[in-house]
Amino acid sequence: DGNTSGDWWADESIACTNLETHPWWQVDLGEVYSEIIGIEIWNRTDSVEDRLDDFYVFVSDVPFVSGDLAATLAQSGVWSQHHVGVPDPKVMVPVGRSGRYVRIQLGDTNYLSLAEVKVFAQATVPSVDNVALGKAASQSSTWGPDIATADRAVDGNTSGDWWADESIASTNLQTQPWWQVDLGEVYSEITGIEIW
């Protein structure tokens, strides 16, 4: 969910299984990525960190055929890496292979608790997303009684009709007016900027 907080009680952003032998968590990325660069695993930080101290990370292009640890280790085409030690609060697992399915599974009997799992990947066909959509925008001034605010230029509405759709950002009449957006993070490549 994008929240890396490991504090169960403060932020309610922890995934947790029951107490069982070899519990697992997995995610279907929705497509096969040409390279899973790495998987960042965030642990709990609120006194039960040892629930993540002996675990396997699995990556596969095809679905896992079983929840059994031995069967998954033996499944053809499945990449795995075993980790011993408590992430404090996170660990980055380098992968370097294709994949669609990612699983984290304990090697012992315990609860499996995860604060966050981030999978960094390169798409087979690089996708292009509008990373400005809904992000924090600002401008040098706002025309009228705040009806042409900066956020209207990143609301997903490309209509240029002021009166029909009220989705225009506009400054006042001034010297060198500007508009800008904070994308929230550094992107390795800005492919292009489409201005309507």
Buried (B, 14 or more C-beta within 10 A) or exposed (E): EEEBBBBBEEBEBBEBBEEEEBBBBBEEBEEBBEBBBBBBBBBBBBEBBEBBBBBBBBBBBEEBEEEBBEEBEEBEEBBBEEBEEBBEBBBEBEBEBBBBBBBBBBBEEBBBBBBBBEBBBEEEEEEEEEBBEEBEBBBBEBBEEEEBBBBBBBBEEEEEEEEEEEBBBBBEEEEEEEBEBEEEEEEEEEEEEEEE
